[in-house]
Each structure stands twice: as structure tokens, then as C-alpha cells.
Amino acid sequence: MSRLNVLLAGVGGQGLITLASVMAKAGVIEGTKVLVAETHGLSQRGGSVEVHVRFGRVESPLIPPGGAHVVVALEAIEALRSLKYMNHSTLVLVNRRVIRPNLPGVKAPSLEEILEELGKAGVKVLDIPATDLAIRAGSSLAANMVMLGALLATGALDGYISRGGVEKVLETMPPRWRRVNLEALRLGYGALRETEA
């Protein structure tokens, strides 16, 4: 594949920009062309956020509808909001976390209902307990790195960025976050291997 389109979806405060930045820096280390674009409905904590990360032979930073090879959803409802970017060969990684909207009278779907809807769309879905693993690594804020570890374990990023390249980027973080993020990456990588076993 000469290009790879990865859509990152979640809500403000989940570290989507950090996740995209780590991926882009790993691409630079490994000599891979990377374009990143952030779009959001509400640019504040809790608002819907999409980040487009495109590797390889690409000219535009935005992924076209139906053009995502991979969708990484740090919050499950946001995976449903990203359906327009998916096609039948899209790989979808979903954090098992559902953030209930803080609006009276609005009922949020359950994780099971979300996974069922994604299944009806015909995409391959991997659900990852990213928040739980991030807490085990030292902070719930590291769920983004758990998801990156799981994504690396799928092999979808092979030829674009590697686990070693990502680890080099994480090594440049302040000591506390370096340790937590490296552990989160490791747990995410291992979680997918266990899921598929």
C-alpha cells in the first residue's frame, strides 16, 4: 500500500492531538511522509474531536469519506460518528469506554449496541480495554498510548512507523510521562496479542 489513512476519534481531553503528534514524529524518525489535520465540533474538553493522520503518498491532509484504512476511537460513541469514513475493509479499534452525554433526556447507547452497529457496517472491529490498561500503567490519560500499542500490534502501521520509532518519541517526554506512556504502549501491544490468541 502506498498510503495509509488513520482516523483518530474521541472527545476533547483524551489526548488525540498527542497521539497524532507521537505518530507523526515517529514517521519523521523513520523517513515516512506524514500529514496531520485536526477537526472538531467543539474545541473544548468533552467536545467531539477527529484527527486525520495520513502516511505515504498523500497530498491532502484530510481523509475522504469512505477512505479510512484504520479508525482508532478513544471513546466508543465517537466510533459511530466516524462511520462515514469507513468502508468494508476498514479496521476499527474501539476503546471500551462510553462517555455519557451530559444532556437531559439523551440516552447513550451501550458498548454492546455500539459494537453491534459497527458490526452491521461490515467493518472489522477490535475492542480494547484501553482505559483500564492505562490506569494499570499509571494514568487514565495514557489510554491513547494503549490504543497506539494495540494498533502497532495489528501490523497496520508496518512499513510506515514501528514500535521502536514510537518508543524513541516517548523517550523524549518528561520522566513521569515517559514511564507511564511506555508502559501503556507495552500493555496495549500485549492486549491485542492476547485478544487474538
C-alpha positions in Angstrom: 0.0 0.0 0.0 1.5 3.3 -1.0 -0.6 5.2 1.6 -2.3 4.7 4.9 -5.2 6.8 6.3 -5.7 6.6 10.0 -8.6 8.5 11.6 -8.3 9.2 15.3 -11.7 9.9 17.0 -12.6 10.8 20.5 -13.5 13.7 22.7 -11.5 16.7 23.9 -9.1 15.9 26.8 -8.4 12.3 25.7 -5.0 13.1 24.1 -5.9 12.7 20.4 -3.5 15.6 19.4 -0.7 14.0 21.5 -1.4 10.6 19.8 -1.2 12.2 16.4 1.9 14.1 17.3 3.7 10.9 18.5 2.7 9.1 15.3 3.9 12.0 13.1 7.2 12.3 15.0 7.8 8.5 14.6 7.1 8.9 10.9 9.8 11.7 10.7 12.3 9.5 12.6 11.6 6.7 10.1 11.6 8.8 7.0 7.9 8.4 6.3 5.9 11.3 4.9 3.1 12.1 7.3 0.3 14.7 7.1 -1.9 15.5 10.1 -5.1 17.6 10.3 -7.3 18.2 13.4 -11.0 18.8 13.1 -13.6 19.1 15.8 -17.1 20.1 16.6 -16.4 21.8 20.0 -12.7 22.6 20.7 -13.0 22.1 24.4 -12.9 19.3 26.9 -15.7 16.9 26.1 -16.3 18.0 22.6 -16.1 15.7 19.6 -12.6 15.6 18.0 -11.3 14.0 14.8 -7.6 13.9 13.8 -6.7 12.7 10.3 -3.2 11.1 10.1 -2.1 10.2 6.6 1.1 8.3 5.8 2.9 7.8 2.5 1.9 9.2 -0.9 -0.7 11.8 0.0 -1.2 15.4 -0.9 -4.2 16.5 1.2 -4.3 16.1 5.0 -8.0 15.2 5.1 -9.2 11.6 4.7 -12.1 11.5 2.1 -15.4 9.8 3.1 -15.0 6.1 2.9 -11.2 6.4 2.7 -10.0 5.4 6.2 -7.9 2.2 6.3 -8.0 2.4 10.1 -10.2 4.2 12.7 -8.9 4.5 16.3 -11.7 5.5 18.6 -10.7 6.5 22.1 -14.4 6.7 23.0 -16.9 4.2 21.7 -19.7 6.6 20.6 -17.2 8.5 18.5 -16.6 5.3 16.5 -20.2 5.5 15.3 -19.8 9.2 14.4 -16.8 8.1 12.2 -18.9 5.6 10.1 -18.8 8.0 7.1 -15.0 7.5 6.8 -15.2 3.7 6.9 -15.5 1.1 4.1 -15.8 -2.7 4.2 -12.0 -3.1 4.6 -11.6 -0.6 7.4 -10.0 -1.8 10.6 -11.7 -0.2 13.7 -10.1 -0.2 17.1 -12.5 0.9 19.8 -11.7 1.7 23.4 -14.4 0.0 25.6 -15.2 3.4 27.2 -18.6 5.1 26.7 -18.8 8.7 27.8 -22.4 9.5 28.5 -23.6 12.9 27.1 -24.3 15.3 29.9 -27.7 16.3 28.4 -31.1 15.7 29.9 -33.2 13.3 28.0 -30.4 12.0 25.8 -29.9 8.2 26.2 -26.4 7.0 25.2 -26.1 3.6 23.5 -24.4 0.8 25.4 -21.0 -0.5 24.4 -22.7 -3.7 23.1 -25.1 -1.7 21.0 -22.2 0.4 19.5 -20.3 -2.8 18.7 -23.4 -4.3 17.1 -23.9 -1.2 14.9 -20.3 -1.3 13.8 -20.7 -5.0 13.0 -23.7 -4.2 10.8 -21.5 -1.8 8.9 -19.3 -4.7 7.9 -16.0 -3.5 9.3 -13.5 -5.5 11.4 -13.8 -4.3 15.0 -11.3 -4.9 17.8 -12.5 -3.6 21.2 -9.6 -2.8 23.6 -9.9 -2.1 27.4 -7.7 0.9 26.9 -8.8 3.0 29.9 -8.4 0.1 32.3 -4.9 -0.7 30.9 -3.9 2.9 31.1 -4.9 3.1 34.8 -2.7 0.0 35.3 0.1 1.8 33.5 -0.3 4.8 35.9 -2.8 7.2 34.4 -6.2 7.0 32.6 -4.8 9.8 30.3 -2.4 7.2 28.8 -5.3 5.4 27.0 -4.1 7.0 23.8 -0.8 5.1 24.1 -2.6 1.9 24.9 -4.5 2.3 21.7 -1.3 3.1 19.7 0.3 -0.1 21.1 -2.7 -2.1 20.0 -2.6 -0.5 16.6 1.1 -1.3 16.2 0.3 -5.0 17.2 -2.2 -5.3 14.3 0.6 -4.7 11.8 -1.5 -2.0 10.1 1.4 0.5 10.6 4.1 -1.8 9.2 6.2 0.0 6.6 5.2 3.4 7.9 6.1 3.5 11.6 7.4 0.9 14.0 7.1 0.3 17.8 10.8 1.2 18.0 10.2 4.6 16.4 7.3 5.3 18.7 9.4 4.3 21.7 12.1 6.8 20.6 9.5 9.6 20.6 8.2 8.6 24.0 11.7 8.6 25.4 11.8 12.4 24.8 8.9 13.0 27.2 9.3 14.2 30.8 10.3 11.3 33.1 6.9 10.6 34.7 5.1 10.6 31.4 7.9 8.6 29.7 7.5 5.8 32.1 3.6 5.8 32.0 3.4 6.1 28.3 6.0 3.4 27.5 4.1 1.0 29.9 0.8 1.9 28.3 2.2 1.2 24.8 3.5 -2.2 26.0 0.2 -3.1 27.7 -1.8 -2.1 24.5 0.6 -4.1 22.3 0.2 -7.2 24.6 -3.6 -6.8 25.0 -4.2 -7.2 21.3 -1.9 -10.2 21.1 -3.9 -11.8 24.0 -7.3 -10.8 22.3 -6.3 -12.6 19.1 -4.9 -15.7 20.8 
